[in-house]
Amino acid sequence: MSCSEDKLDVQSQVEDYVADVKKNPDFKMIDLKEFGKNLKFDIRYATKNNFTKTIIYPEAEAFARKPVAEALIKANDSLLKLGYRIKVFDAYRPYQATVKFYEVYPDTDFVADPKFGSRHNRGCAIDLTLVDAKTGLEIKMPTTYDDFTEKAHPDYVDLPEEIIKNRDLLIEVMTNFGFSVYPSEWWHFDYQGWERYPLMDLSFEELQKTKKLK
C-alpha cells in the first residue's frame, strides 16, 4: 500500500466490494463491453498509445457502476438517432493506475492527485468521444484524447464552428443523462452522485470474477 493510499479509504478487497453490492445493487461494476453492444471501444491505457507511452492496463477492459452504465447507454441511444455513436477510451481505473499517471505527469489540471483519488477510481467517470455511426470514424473534436493544452477545455472558443458544434452536442447529450464535463477535458464526464461510491483498487481480473453478482 502506498503512502498516498494510506491516507485514503481505498477499497482493495473483493469481499468488501461484494458486501457493498449485496447491500445496494447500484454499486455493481458493469462490464461495458458486454452491456453496451452499440458502444465502440479504444481502451488506450491497455496500449502504448497514451500519454505515458507505456501499457498501464493488462487487459483492455471497461467497467462502470450500474447507474453510470445505464445512463451511458441511454446517452448512446440518443446519439444513435442523430447518426453518432460513443467511443469509450477509459472507464473504471484501479487506484494504482492513478498513482502511475501522477508519477508521469504531476499536473492536477489533467491528472488526479493520488492524495484524493479519481472519480475513475470510483467507477463513475467515462472518457469518450463521438464517432460516425455508419463509418466508425471519429468526429472532429477540439483535440485528441489526453491533450494537455488549453484547447482541451470545454469552454475554449478559438476553434472552427464545426468543432465547437460537435463538442457542444456531446456535452449537451451527456449532461441530459446525468453527466458533467470536467473543466479541463472535453472528453471526461463524471456521473452525478459519484461521491456515494468508494475509491477502489480492484483489478479487472477480480471484477471479471464477480460479474455474476446479483
Secondary structure, DSSP 8 states (H G I E B T S, - for coil): --HHHHTS-EE--HHHHHHHHHH-GGG-EEEHHHH-TT-EE--GGGSS-STTSS---SS---EEEHHHHHHHHHHHHHHHTTTEEEEEEE----HHHHHHHHHH---TTTS--TTT--TTTTT-EEEEEEEETTT--B---SS-TT--SGGGSTT---S-HHHHHHHHHHHHHHHHTTEEEETTEEEEEEETTGGGS-EE---HHHHHTTTT--
